[in-house]
């Protein structure tokens, strides 16, 4: 067994509590658990935090599923599934797009509008809980730092040649895998 490799892996494992992926993932889970508990506590029994991904991207006048999927960074099929679940629970309704008979425009119902207000209150609750742990200044700094990373990702990485998924070879391979 290669002792150098073993030593490197041991060193990496000794520092696993500070791995960025783990920290971000666990923080997301903490936020998600807080949100789930809050929403269940106010009567949202069949509502998953994942449903909010669709709801937050719906414009007041309505939004197509394609636009929702693009805004949320997910597939049209995945968004369609979320919308179907939200329709079944009465949060949204679908109307035919007057400019494209094949498209559906997703609009809020009264229940969906109330869910958005309740989500705002939920995010305030999460901010309060995170603020209790970090303090308000650190929480605002954390949001600023994460905002910088999101900005870099959305504006300079997603569509750039730096993203290995945009490399012509990956595009060719991706096309054949689908």
ZIUR-V754412 format. One record per residue. N is the residue number from 1. PSI is psi in whole degrees, -180 to 180 (NA if undefined). D_FIRST is the distance of its C-alpha to the first C-alpha in whole Angstrom. Layout:
N:PSI:D_FIRST + N:PSI:D_FIRST
This chain:
1:138:0 + 2:110:4 + 3:-35:6 + 4:-45:9 + 5:-42:8 + 6:-43:8 + 7:-41:11 + 8:-43:13 + 9:-41:13 + 10:-41:14 + 11:-43:16 + 12:-45:17 + 13:-34:18 + 14:-23:20 + 15:16:22 + 16:-22:22 + 17:-18:26 + 18:10:27 + 19:129:26 + 20:-47:29 + 21:-44:28 + 22:-44:28 + 23:-45:31 + 24:-42:33 + 25:-46:32 + 26:-35:33 + 27:-42:36 + 28:-42:37 + 29:-39:37 + 30:-49:39 + 31:-44:42 + 32:-42:42 + 33:-43:42 + 34:-45:45 + 35:-45:47 + 36:-44:46 + 37:-43:48 + 38:-50:50 + 39:-40:51 + 40:-39:52 + 41:-22:54 + 42:15:56 + 43:8:56 + 44:81:54 + 45:-38:53 + 46:24:52 + 47:124:50 + 48:151:47 + 49:-32:46 + 50:-27:44 + 51:-30:48 + 52:-26:49 + 53:-41:47 + 54:-48:50 + 55:-41:53 + 56:-20:52 + 57:-4:52 + 58:128:55 + 59:156:58 + 60:-36:61 + 61:-5:63 + 62:158:60 + 63:143:57 + 64:156:56 + 65:-39:53 + 66:-45:52 + 67:-41:52 + 68:-45:51 + 69:-45:48 + 70:-43:47 + 71:-34:48 + 72:-8:45 + 73:39:43 + 74:174:43 + 75:158:44 + 76:-39:47 + 77:-43:46 + 78:-43:45 + 79:-40:47 + 80:-40:50 + 81:-46:48 + 82:-44:49 + 83:-41:52 + 84:-44:53 + 85:-43:52 + 86:-35:54 + 87:-45:57 + 88:-32:57 + 89:-5:57 + 90:17:59 + 91:-28:58 + 92:164:58 + 93:156:61 + 94:139:61 + 95:148:63 + 96:139:64 + 97:122:63 + 98:-19:67 + 99:-11:65 + 100:105:63 + 101:-22:64 + 102:-18:60 + 103:155:59 + 104:135:59 + 105:125:60 + 106:129:58 + 107:153:60 + 108:147:60 + 109:177:63 + 110:-42:64 + 111:-37:61 + 112:-40:59 + 113:-42:61 + 114:-37:61 + 115:-37:57 + 116:-41:56 + 117:-43:58 + 118:-35:56 + 119:-41:53 + 120:-44:55 + 121:-36:55 + 122:-44:52 + 123:-34:50 + 124:-40:53 + 125:-45:51 + 126:-44:48 + 127:-41:49 + 128:-47:50 + 129:-45:47 + 130:-38:45 + 131:-34:48 + 132:-33:48 + 133:-48:44 + 134:-27:44 + 135:151:47 + 136:-41:49 + 137:-46:49 + 138:-38:45 + 139:-44:45 + 140:-38:47 + 141:-43:45 + 142:-45:42 + 143:-41:44 + 144:-46:45 + 145:-46:41 + 146:-37:40 + 147:-39:43 + 148:-42:42 + 149:-42:39 + 150:-42:41 + 151:-47:43 + 152:-46:41 + 153:-51:39 + 154:-35:42 + 155:-24:44 + 156:-9:41 + 157:-47:38 + 158:-47:39 + 159:9:41 + 160:166:40 + 161:-12:38 + 162:-26:35 + 163:115:34 + 164:-25:32 + 165:-17:34 + 166:-1:37 + 167:139:36 + 168:-38:38 + 169:-39:35 + 170:-39:34 + 171:-44:37 + 172:-44:38 + 173:-40:35 + 174:-41:36 + 175:-36:39 + 176:-26:38 + 177:-38:36 + 178:NA:39
